[in-house]
Structures are given as C-alpha cells and as structure tokens.
Amino acid sequence: MTASDERGQQIASLLKELTETWHQTIPVSEFMQISPLGYHDNRLKVTAPLSPNINLHQTMFAGSIYTLATLTGWGMLWLQQRLAEVNGDIVLADGHIRYLAPISGAPTAKVSWPDVDLSRLTLGRRVKVKLVVEIYVGDRCCAEFEGIYVSQPVPHT
C-alpha cells in the first residue's frame, strides 16, 4: 500500500468519525443529515440534503444554513487537530453570515485550512483560528460565513 493510499484511508476514517461525533454530540446535525463529502488539499467539503432543512419558500432554512456553515468550520478544526495528533475542546467564539442567494438545491459547504500552528495546544495554550466557509449550490455561492473558533487544551487526566 502506498503512502497516498494510507493517507486516503486515514482521511476516510476521520471523516466517518467526524460524522459520528457530530451526530452523537450535536443532535440537530443528525436530523439535518449533515455529512462530509471529502477532504483534499486542505479543503473540507460538507453537505446536508435540502428536504429536512426546507422552509416555507421551499429553500433551505436560514438556521440550517448557519448550522451547516458553523459545523463545517468546527469540523475543519477538529480534523486538523486529529491530523496533527493534538487535542483541544473547540468552540465557536464569534460568527457572522451573509445570505447571498436562496439555496434551492443540494448545498456544498467549503472551507480551506489556513496555515495555523496547532502545536500550541501541546504547550497548554489555546489556539484561535478564523475560518471562512462558503456554501454553494452548483457554481453559485449562496452564503458566506466567517467564524472565529477557539480550541482550549484538554487537561491531562
């Protein structure tokens, strides 16, 4: 097995664990059917079907859009921590969203990882990272979310 194959299996396993973590710890994520589509080149893609997230206009409910964006950013930091083999408790410290167009089809939330050093967590220091999540339907960007996430070191027990 090549290093590339091993990396692909590691990513697939982590994405499965991420989905389980979301669904077990944030019940609305399971109802919304949020799931990662993939991770490649430091970019995470996440989706949720329209049907359980629909509003009276037959488009995605604004709260579902916000939740999808928030969890996509949270998931990216969680994934980066796993890949760096560091632990931290992640929270959204601040978030802002701009709704640009109605979401009337299957959305894809996309976030790229900036060059942030997570090793501070191993020194007992928190990490703060700004992530920008864009939500697309096809080639059209329908929402832009900017979140400040903080990860606190997990005390050793």
C-alpha positions, 0 to 999 in steps of 0.5 A: 500500500502506498503512502497516498493510499494510507493517507486516503484511508486515514482521511476516510476514517476521520471523516466517518468519525467526524460524522459520528461525533457530530451526530452523537454530540450535536443532535440537530446535525443528525436530523439535518443529515449533515455529512462530509463529502471529502477532504483534499488539499486542505479543503473540507467539503460538507453537505446536508440534503435540502428536504429536512432543512426546507422552509416555507419558500421551499429553500433551505432554512436560514438556521440550517444554513448557519448550522451547516456553515458553523459545523463545517468550520468546527469540523475543519478544526477538529480534523486538523487537530486529529491530523496533527495528533493534538487535542483541544475542546473547540468552540465557536467564539464569534460568527457572522453570515451573509445570505447571498442567494436562496439555496434551492438545491443540494448545498456544498459547504467549503472551507480551506485550512489556513496555515495555523500552528496547532502545536500550541495546544501541546504547550497548554495554550489555546489556539484561535483560528478564523475560518471562512466557509462558503456554501454553494449550490452548483457554481453559485455561492449562496452564503458566506460565513466567517467564524472565529473558533477557539480550541482550549487544551484538554487537561491531562487526566 
